[in-house]
């Protein structure tokens, strides 16, 4: 009887380990699905706020341009959370980069929407809190 129990212990441990591994895998897959839904909802909300021209630009290039409300400067908001805002010159080249984003764990679509609204509604305040960074030869 005692020998039988000693033999069955590793088998029971193995079964528990396999069951635990399956649960962890299922939780990871569920978390990925939830994150994918959050990302899709963020992009959907962003697209609702884009003009038809901005939507076309975003669909083609994964970025869109906005005009600052205070200076009339053109900014390009690239897909991502930060640093993804570039000031654009008349020739369409990136001149300087700006890094600013709302606080909190937001998906890229939500961050880009907040950046768009900030530049179009209160450009000076947005740039006052932004970090400025140099841009190489990128467009």
N, C-alpha and C positions, 0 to 999 in steps of 0.2 A: 504494500500500500504506500509506504513512504517513498520507495523507489519510483513508483508510478507518478506521484506528485512531483518529485524532482525532475522527471522527464517532461512532464506537462508544463512546468513553469516557463521554460524558454519558448515553447510553442504559444502559450498565452501572451507572453510579452511581445512576441512577434506579431500576433493578431492585433494587439492593442496599438502597436507602432504603425502597422499598415492602416488601421482605421483612423488613427490620428493624422497620418500623412494624407489620406483622402480628404479629411475634413479641412486641413490647411489648404490643399489644392483647390477645393471647392470655394473656400472663402477668398482666395486670391483671384479666382476667375470671377466671382461675384463683384469683388472690388474693382476689377478691370472694367466690367460691364457698367458699373455705376459711374466710373470715371469717364468712360466713353460717352455716356449719356450726358454728363455734365458738360463735356467739351462740345458736344453737338448742340446742346441748348444754348451755350454761350455764343457760338457762331450764328445760330438762328436769330438770337436777339440782336447781335451786331448787325446782321444783314437787314433786319427790319428798320434800323436807324440809318443805313447807308442810302445815299441818293442812287438813282439808276446808274449814273456814271461811276460812282464809287464801287457799286456792286460789280459792274463789268470789269473794272480795274482789279478788284479783289479776286474775282474768279480767274482772271487771266494771269495775274502776277503774285497773288498772295500778299498784296499790300494795296493801300489806297491813299490818296492825297486829301488833305484838308487845308483850308485857308484860315490862318489865325485871325481872330476877330479884332484884335487891337492894331496889329501892324500890317496885316494883309500878306504876311509871309506864308509860303507854302511849305507844308510839312508832309512827309511820307510816313505813314504808320505801317510797319511791317508786321506780319503774323508773329506773335510771340508776346511775352509778358514784359520783358525789359532786357537790355536797352534796345528799343525797337523804333524810336522816333527820330527821323532825320530831317533836318532843315534842308530844303531843296532850292538851288539857285535857278535863274531864268533858263539856263541850258538843260535843266533837269538832273543836275548832278548833286549828290549829297555834299553839303558844306560842313555841317556840324551835327553831332548827335546829341540827343536829349534823353535822359533816363528819368522817368517818373512813372509811378504807378500807385493805385490805391492800396491801402494796407489790407492784409488778409489773404487767405488761400483762395485766390480767384483763378479761373481758367483764362486762357489767352483771349478768347472772344470778349469776356467781360472787361478785361484790362484794356483792350484796344478800344472798346466802346467808351470807357471812362476817359481815356486819353483824347479821343475824338471830341467828346463833349467839353472837356476842359479847354482844349485849344480853340474850339469854336465859340465858347461862351465866356471864357475868362483866361485868355492867353497869357497875360502878364503874370497872373497869380500862379498858373501852372509852371511857367518857366522860372518863377522865383524860387520854387522848391525843387526844381529839376537839377540833376547833375549833368554837366556839359562834358562831352567827350569828343576827341578828334576822330575824323573819318578819313580812311585811306582813299584810294581811287576806286570807290564803289558808287553805283548809281542807285 
